[in-house]
């Protein structure tokens, strides 16, 4: 089993070179590899344990959600907090109610069963959404809306699923207790996240270890500790780890850059493992008896219910029609609905597995139809931003104590103040040092006489308070440029 899993992980990693060349989303590639080697493909390995899938997916989602929060900038969250919160609460309730009644009206299922299916499939999946938005250069406001919505909408979907599963099983819940449970799941998770982030910063700043590995182990322990604490407090652990990541990602602490690089690897592994596992779990022959119901639910959800919910939830906010259309199309389904689809079986409501297969079929359709077309639709609607070239090098400052000095990257824009000048002529403050620069994918050790050129990537060591000033000095437009060229440089600098 270990040999098999390691083999398909390696294949999945190298498949990204092919998918990037042909514009295929990596999410589809990972699912496809799982389907190919599974029971209905090459039959190299049979994996049908839904309970094990739930346990593994829960752990992987903890890290995926934390890293999503860690990479969310404070400005981005503030800009989209209103619409994302509306979509993750009222949007979930509206999706469940509207889709449930439509399924009841068109399929002949009972109302309770229809609402149960709608609740299970109502949430968008953070892992799937973040994999697509981080892979493609979509406008920050739109991608942040989708990412934060997908991270925050799981609690209500879980609570609604449990409520309708219990109702279908003949067990009713007190409406007041139900409402209080929803409030505490969200509020309690945020409170635990805030306390956990502050405690984690305190621990990092006082570890003072020369072994970087200890910092990486510490961040894993802190993430799992906060998730477990939230669950013990009957709050939502997923909300807790997302907001813990957000507060840590927007604060300073020892070894932050190293931790960030480490988490990037954890995120890649978690996403690959999650979607490979889902691909292995899917057995297409199980869809033969439920494909009509699954197709009906998918069409209603993608083309009618989701657009209506997005339109209603974003009406108070300033989004263009194109932005609303893309947010509606970006409601990807993934691991969470599949995990929730195992709940009815736990109450004896799905002995034949038909509910699980319906949900799985809808998720696969969502991944294939929406996941593979999000990037082209973003380009069609002109919602993309230019891709910035990435350096093959990384330089970081590792300090054992809290410091106000940072190493940051800065790309020189054509026609800027630094373009074509020697380093000694740049007029940088005395406490600022250009430690190295990357040109034509080669690293250069600079001197005072080194000529800075457009598209050079500079690694600058400077006090945190000087970062904005240094960025302005280096990339301010030269006065001899035309007004239109100056405006173009200023726009690119803001990006």
Secondary structure, DSSP 8 states (H G I E B T S, - for coil): -HHHHHHHHHHHHHHHHHHHHHT--HHHHHHHHHHHHSTTTT-S-----HHHHHHHHHHHHHHHHHHHHHT--HHHHHHHHHHHHHHHTHHHHHHHHHHHHHHHHHH---HHHHHHHHHHT-S--HHHHHHHHHHTTB-HHHHHHHHHHHHHSHHHHHHHHHHHHHHHTT----HHHHHHHHHHHHHHHHHHHHHHHHHHHHHHHHH--S-HHHHHHHHHHHHHHHHHHHHHTTS-HHHHHHHHHHHHHTS--TTHHHHHHHHHHHHHHHHHHHHHHHHHH--GGGGTTTHHHHHHHHHHIIIIIHHHHHHHHHTTS---HHHHHHHHHT----HHHHHHTTHHHHTTS-TT-HHHHHHHHHHHHHIIIIITTHHHHHHHTT-B-------S-------SS--SEEEEEEE--TTBSSTT-BGGGS---TT-EEEEEEETTEEE---TT-B--TT-EEEEEEEGGGHHHHHHHHHSB-TTS-HHHHHHHHHHHH-
